């Protein structure tokens, strides 16, 4: 697709007898115009040595180029985390950034 970029990743990390993490994710960015890009991603991690451990993060955003050298980005993500029956959490986050380059 013209203007679209798809990124796919899979990673593993063995940190001894307590954790063997396996992660996967993907992201899609689409250039709508010279000034506007939209992005979306999703990823998750599991611990093969602890079946209760799970982390998932999903988000989307836009980047608007105001003028050459200045862009404004807005991103929103939601996440869900469980490490065992007693420890779990979830939430959302929205961020606004102004990027300036000279």
Contact map, one row per residue, 1 for C-alpha under 8 A:
111100000000000000000000000000000000000000000000000000000000000000000000000000000000000000000000000000
111100000000000000000000000000000000000000000000000000000000000000000000000000000000000000000000000000
111110000000000000000000000001110000000000000000000000000000000000000000000000000000000000000000000000
111111000000000000000000000111100000000000000000000000000000000000000000000000000000000000000000000000
001111100000000000000000000111000000000000000000000000000000000000000000000000000000000000000000000000
000111110000000000000000011110000000000000000000000000000000000000000000000000000000000000000000000000
000011111000000000000000011100000000000000000000000000000000000000000000000000000000000000000000000000
000001111100000000000001111000000000000000000000000000000000000000000000000000000000000000000000000000
000000111110000000000001110000000000000000000000000000000000000000000000000000000000000000000000000000
000000011111000000000111100000000000000000000000000000000000000000000000000000000000000000000000000000
000000001111100000000111000000000000000000000000000000000000000000000000000000000000000000000000000000
000000000111110000011110000000000000000000000000000000000000000000000000000000000000000000000000000000
000000000011111000011100000000000000000000000000000000000000000000000000000000000000000000000000000000
000000000001111100111000000000000000000000000000000000000000000000000000000000000000000000000000000000
000000000000111111110000000000000000000000000000000000000000000000000000000000000000000000000000000000
000000000000011111110000000000000000000000000000000000000000000000000000000000000000000000000000000000
000000000000001111110000000000000000000000000000100000000000000000000000000000000000000000000000000000
000000000000001111110000000000000000000000000000100000000000000000000000000000000000000000000000000000
000000000000011111111000000000000000000000000011110000000000000000000000000000000000000000000000000000
000000000001111111111100000000000000000000000011100000000000000000000000000000000000000000000000000000
000000000001110000111110000000000000000000001111000000000000000000000000000000000000000000000000000000
000000000111100000011111000000000000000000001111000000000000000000000000000000000000000000000000000000
000000000111000000001111100000000000000000111100000000000000000000000000000000000000000000000000000000
000000011110000000000111110000000000000000111000000000000000000000000000000000000000000000000000000000
000000011100000000000011111000000000000011110000000000000000000000000000000000000000000000000000000000
000001111000000000000001111100000000000011100000000000000000000000000000000000000000000000000000000000
000001110000000000000000111110000000001111000000000000000000000000000000000000000000000000000000000000
000111100000000000000000011111000000001110000000000000000000000000000000000000000000000000000000000000
000111000000000000000000001111100000111100000000000000000000000000000000000000000000000000000000000000
001110000000000000000000000111110000111000000000000000000000000000000000000000000000000000000000000000
001100000000000000000000000011111101110000000000000000000000000000000000000000000000000000000000000000
001000000000000000000000000001111111110000000000000000000000000000000000000000000000000000000000000000
000000000000000000000000000000111111100000000000000000000000000000000000000000000000000000000000000000
000000000000000000000000000000111111000000000000000000000000000010000000000000000000000000000000000000
000000000000000000000000000000011111100000000000000000000000001111000000000000000000000000000000000000
000000000000000000000000000000111111110000000000000000000000011110000000000000000000000000000000000000
000000000000000000000000000011111011111000000000000000000000011100000000000000000000000000000000000000
000000000000000000000000000011110001111100000000000000000001111000000000000000000000000000000000000000
000000000000000000000000001111000000111110000000000000000001110000000000000000000000000000000000000000
000000000000000000000000001110000000011111000000000000000111100000000000000000000000000000000000000000
000000000000000000000000111100000000001111100000000000000111000000000000000000000000000000000000000000
000000000000000000000000111000000000000111110000000000011110000000000000000000000000000000000000000000
000000000000000000000011110000000000000011111000000000011100000000000000000000000000000000000000000000
000000000000000000000011100000000000000001111100000001111000000000000000000000000000000000000000000000
000000000000000000001111000000000000000000111110000001110000000000000000000000000000000000000000000000
000000000000000000001110000000000000000000011111001011100000000000000000000000000000000000000000000000
000000000000000000111100000000000000000000001111111111000000000000000000000000000000000000000000000000
000000000000000000111100000000000000000000000111111000000000000000000000000000000000000000000000000000
000000000000000011110000000000000000000000000011111000000000000000000000000000000000000000000000000000
000000000000000000100000000000000000000000000011111110000000000000000000000000000010000000000000000000
000000000000000000000000000000000000000000000111111111000000000000000000000000000000000000000000000000
000000000000000000000000000000000000000000000010011111000000000000000000000000000111100000000000000000
000000000000000000000000000000000000000000000110011111100000000000000000000000001111000000000000000000
000000000000000000000000000000000000000000011110001111110000000000000000000000011110000000000000000000
000000000000000000000000000000000000000000011100000011111000000000000000000000111100000000000000000000
000000000000000000000000000000000000000001111000000001111100000000000000000000111000000000000000000000
000000000000000000000000000000000000000001110000000000111110000000000000000011110000000000000000000000
000000000000000000000000000000000000000111100000000000011111000000000000000011100000000000000000000000
000000000000000000000000000000000000000111000000000000001111100000000000001111000000000000000000000000
000000000000000000000000000000000000011110000000000000000111110000000000001110000000000000000000000000
000000000000000000000000000000000000011100000000000000000011111000000000111100000000000000000000000000
000000000000000000000000000000000001111000000000000000000001111100000000111000000000000000000000000000
000000000000000000000000000000000011110000000000000000000000111110000011110000000000000000000000000000
000000000000000000000000000000000011100000000000000000000000011111000011100000000000000000000000000000
000000000000000000000000000000000111000000000000000000000000001111111111000000000000000000000000000000
000000000000000000000000000000000010000000000000000000000000000111110111000000000000000000000000000000
000000000000000000000000000000000000000000000000000000000000000011111110000000000000000000000000000000
000000000000000000000000000000000000000000000000000000000000000011111110000000000000000000000000000000
000000000000000000000000000000000000000000000000000000000000000010111110000000000000000000000000001111
000000000000000000000000000000000000000000000000000000000000000011111111000000000000000000000000011110
000000000000000000000000000000000000000000000000000000000000001111111111100000000000000000000000011100
000000000000000000000000000000000000000000000000000000000000001111000111110000000000000000000001111000
000000000000000000000000000000000000000000000000000000000000111100000011111000000000000000000001111000
000000000000000000000000000000000000000000000000000000000000111000000001111100000000000000000111100000
000000000000000000000000000000000000000000000000000000000011110000000000111110000000000000000111000000
000000000000000000000000000000000000000000000000000000000011100000000000011111000000000000011110000000
000000000000000000000000000000000000000000000000000000001111000000000000001111100000000000011100000000
000000000000000000000000000000000000000000000000000000001110000000000000000111110000000001111000000000
000000000000000000000000000000000000000000000000000000111100000000000000000011111000000001110000000000
000000000000000000000000000000000000000000000000000001111000000000000000000001111100000111100000000000
000000000000000000000000000000000000000000000000000011110000000000000000000000111110000111000000000000
000000000000000000000000000000000000000000000000000111100000000000000000000000011111101110000000000000
000000000000000000000000000000000000000000000000010111000000000000000000000000001111111100000000000000
000000000000000000000000000000000000000000000000000110000000000000000000000000000111111100000000000000
000000000000000000000000000000000000000000000000000100000000000000000000000000000111111100000000000000
000000000000000000000000000000000000000000000000000000000000000000000000000000000011111100000000000000
000000000000000000000000000000000000000000000000000000000000000000000000000000000111111110000000000000
000000000000000000000000000000000000000000000000000000000000000000000000000000011111111111000000000000
000000000000000000000000000000000000000000000000000000000000000000000000000000011100001111100000000000
000000000000000000000000000000000000000000000000000000000000000000000000000001111000000111110000000000
000000000000000000000000000000000000000000000000000000000000000000000000000001110000000011111000000000
000000000000000000000000000000000000000000000000000000000000000000000000000111100000000001111100000000
000000000000000000000000000000000000000000000000000000000000000000000000000111000000000000111110000000
000000000000000000000000000000000000000000000000000000000000000000000000011110000000000000011111000000
000000000000000000000000000000000000000000000000000000000000000000000000011100000000000000001111100000
000000000000000000000000000000000000000000000000000000000000000000000001111000000000000000000111110000
000000000000000000000000000000000000000000000000000000000000000000000001110000000000000000000011111000
000000000000000000000000000000000000000000000000000000000000000000000111100000000000000000000001111100
000000000000000000000000000000000000000000000000000000000000000000001111100000000000000000000000111110
000000000000000000000000000000000000000000000000000000000000000000001110000000000000000000000000011111
000000000000000000000000000000000000000000000000000000000000000000001100000000000000000000000000001111
000000000000000000000000000000000000000000000000000000000000000000001000000000000000000000000000000111
